Amino acid sequence: MDESEATRPTAAGAGLASLTAKLGGIGEGRGPAPVERWNPPFCGDIDMRIAADGTWFYGGTPIGREAMVRLFASVLRRDDDGKTYLVTPVEKCGITVDDVAFVAVEMQVAGEGRDRVIGFRTNVGDRVVVDDDHPLRFATDPVNGGLKPYVRVRGRLEARLARPVLYDLAALGESEIHDGRDWFGVRSSGRFFPMVPADEIEAIG
């Protein structure tokens, strides 16, 4: 390989640079962009994927720059068709998401009992407080039958709780009658979020 080939940007790298240029700094350093207010035309799918562990790929290559990932994350939107898009005022492009867009990597807790407030930080820097607008939900892993916990971040976008964060959350759990059944769950912002029936706590592990 000669020097010109070694220093030539890859197709994936050139594509990322083009995408970044199109965004023009939208949302960069300012938090999420107001994508829910935009209704641009669909411009097709692009070869971008968010893996289940939260790693972003473009052209099959991991995106190593955290600032770039956060920029793309700031213009994400999940529509009612179940697909996730990068959205700007002038176009939207479909991407692939293996599970959900984000991973909750850290938990914060303030207060106790009915006054407790639980918050999370995601892998792309979003901070969210668990409440009526940002509820927890719990699904069953079809592979191992274990618990898959999620929190709504914004719009229809969710974060899956990383396994250590789930254990931190479970440590706050208590039993409560919910819809006529004894559930194990947690309280935040005055609301009880049932995790599993009280007699199925082992599913959390």
C-alpha positions in Angstrom: 0.0 0.0 0.0 1.5 3.4 -1.0 1.3 6.5 1.2 -1.6 8.0 -0.7 -3.7 4.8 -0.1 -2.7 4.7 3.5 -3.9 8.2 4.2 -7.0 8.1 1.9 -10.2 8.4 4.0 -12.3 5.3 4.0 -15.8 5.4 2.4 -17.3 5.1 5.9 -15.2 8.0 7.2 -16.1 10.1 4.2 -19.8 9.3 4.6 -19.7 10.2 8.3 -18.1 13.5 7.5 -20.8 14.2 4.9 -23.5 13.3 7.4 -22.0 15.5 10.1 -21.7 18.4 7.6 -25.4 18.0 6.7 -26.4 18.3 10.4 -24.5 21.6 10.5 -24.1 21.5 14.3 -27.8 20.9 15.0 -28.1 19.9 18.6 -24.3 19.8 19.2 -23.6 21.1 22.7 -27.2 22.2 23.1 -29.0 18.9 24.0 -31.6 17.1 21.8 -32.9 19.0 18.8 -36.7 19.7 18.5 -37.1 16.8 16.1 -40.7 16.2 17.1 -41.6 19.6 15.5 -40.0 18.8 12.2 -41.8 17.0 9.3 -39.2 16.6 6.5 -39.4 14.2 3.6 -38.0 10.7 3.9 -34.6 10.4 2.1 -34.1 6.6 2.4 -32.2 4.3 4.8 -28.6 4.8 5.6 -26.1 2.1 6.7 -26.0 3.2 10.4 -26.8 0.8 13.2 -27.1 1.0 17.0 -26.2 -2.4 18.5 -28.0 -3.7 21.6 -25.0 -2.8 23.8 -25.3 0.9 22.7 -22.4 0.8 20.1 -23.0 2.9 17.0 -21.8 1.6 13.6 -21.6 3.3 10.2 -20.8 1.2 7.2 -20.1 -1.8 9.5 -17.4 0.2 11.4 -17.9 1.4 15.0 -18.1 5.2 15.4 -15.3 5.9 17.7 -15.8 9.6 18.3 -18.1 10.2 21.3 -18.9 13.8 20.2 -20.1 12.5 16.8 -22.3 9.8 18.4 -23.8 12.4 20.7 -24.5 14.7 17.7 -26.3 11.9 15.9 -28.2 11.0 19.1 -29.4 14.5 19.4 -31.4 14.3 16.2 -32.9 10.8 16.7 -36.6 10.2 16.5 -38.7 7.0 16.7 -41.9 7.4 14.7 -45.2 5.5 15.2 -44.2 3.1 12.4 -41.7 1.7 14.8 -38.6 2.8 12.9 -35.9 5.2 14.1 -34.6 8.1 12.0 -32.0 10.8 12.0 -34.1 13.9 11.5 -33.2 17.5 10.3 -35.5 20.3 9.2 -35.0 19.2 5.6 -34.7 15.4 5.6 -35.0 12.2 7.6 -33.0 9.0 7.1 -33.8 5.6 8.5 -31.3 3.7 10.6 -31.2 0.2 12.2 -31.6 -0.2 15.9 -31.1 -3.7 17.3 -33.0 -3.1 20.5 -33.5 0.5 21.7 -31.5 3.7 21.0 -29.8 4.2 24.3 -28.3 2.4 27.4 -28.8 3.7 30.9 -25.3 3.4 32.5 -25.8 5.2 35.8 -28.5 5.7 38.4 -29.1 8.5 40.9 -31.5 8.4 43.8 -32.9 11.2 46.0 -35.3 10.8 48.9 -36.8 7.6 50.3 -40.1 5.8 50.2 -43.0 7.7 48.6 -40.7 10.7 48.2 -38.0 8.9 46.3 -37.0 10.2 42.9 -34.9 8.0 40.6 -32.9 9.3 37.7 -30.6 7.8 35.0 -27.8 9.0 32.8 -27.5 7.4 29.4 -24.5 6.4 27.3 -24.9 9.6 25.2 -25.3 12.0 28.1 -29.1 12.3 28.4 -30.4 12.6 32.0 -33.9 11.5 32.8 -36.0 11.3 35.9 -38.5 8.4 36.2 -42.0 9.8 36.3 -45.3 9.7 34.5 -43.7 11.1 31.3 -40.6 8.9 31.6 -41.9 5.6 32.9 -40.0 2.4 33.5 -41.2 -0.7 31.6 -40.0 -4.3 32.0 -40.0 -7.0 29.3 -39.0 -10.6 29.3 -35.8 -11.6 27.4 -37.0 -14.3 24.9 -33.6 -15.9 25.0 -33.0 -16.5 28.7 -36.3 -15.5 30.3 -34.6 -12.7 32.3 -35.9 -9.2 32.9 -35.2 -6.5 30.3 -35.8 -3.0 31.9 -36.3 0.2 29.9 -36.9 3.8 30.6 -38.5 6.3 28.2 -36.0 9.1 27.5 -37.8 11.4 25.1 -40.5 11.0 22.5 -40.7 7.3 21.7 -37.0 6.8 22.4 -36.0 4.5 25.2 -32.9 3.4 27.1 -32.3 -0.1 28.3 -30.9 -0.3 31.8 -27.4 -1.9 31.8 -27.2 -5.0 34.0 -25.4 -3.3 36.9 -27.9 -0.5 36.9 -30.8 -3.0 37.0 -29.2 -4.5 40.1 -28.9 -1.1 41.7 -32.6 -0.5 40.9 -33.7 -3.9 42.3 -31.9 -3.0 45.5 -34.6 -0.3 46.0 -37.4 -2.7 45.3 -40.4 -3.4 47.6 -43.6 -5.4 47.4 -46.9 -3.6 46.8 -50.4 -4.7 45.8 -50.9 -3.4 42.2 -54.0 -4.2 40.2 -55.0 -6.8 42.8 -51.7 -8.7 42.7 -48.6 -8.6 44.9 -45.8 -7.1 42.8 -42.1 -6.4 43.4 -41.2 -2.9 42.1 -39.9 0.5 42.7 -41.3 4.0 43.5 -40.2 7.2 41.8 -41.9 10.6 41.6 -44.9 9.3 43.6 -45.7 6.4 41.3 -45.1 2.7 41.7 -43.5 0.8 38.8 -44.1 -3.0 39.0 -41.1 -5.0 37.9 -42.2 -8.7 38.4 -44.8 -10.5 40.4 -43.5 -10.8 44.0 -43.3 -14.6 43.6 -41.1 -14.3 40.5 -38.2 -12.1 41.9 -35.7 -14.7 40.7 -36.4 -13.5 37.1 -34.4 -10.3 37.9 -31.2 -12.3 38.0 
